[in-house]
């Protein structure tokens, strides 16, 4: 199993949810976050004063999927979420050793 940690712009959330739903991802967790990448934010002028805006709003979506689905999902995200601009986001991929559904005690893929 693979855990996908997907960081995207907030306006791309509906597109990402569609991709995950069509790929039969069983569940997702969504968190509002702030941060910056290589660009370190941007400069903005307000009433003649320059400000550095370096914490940008992002969305983090986490899901655990079977290993055989992970590459398909990653490729679709890269193709469909990509705008070609800085700040499109990142995907972090983690190996998941096991999962347990607390209610029933099911383990592995059955727990998803």
C-alpha positions, 0 to 999 in steps of 0.5 A: 500500500502507498500513502499519497500526500498531495499538496496543491493549490486550493482551487484545484481541490475539486479536480483532485477529488474527481481524479481520486473518486474515479480511481476508486480511492476509498477515503481522503483526508483534507487539511488547509495548510500554508507554506512556500517552496523554491520561490519563497512566496511573492512581493506585493505592493500595498499603498506604496509599501512593498510586502513579502508574502511568503506563506501561501495557502495550500491544501494537503490531501492524504490517501492510502491506495493499493500499490498497483493503483498509485502510479496511475493516480500519480500520473493522472494528477500530474497530467490534470492538475499541472498548470505549468506555473510555480506553486502547482504542488508536490506529491509525497509517496510513502510505503504503508506497512499495514492498516487496521480498521478499528471497528472490525479489526480488519487489516491490510487492503480490507481495512481501506 
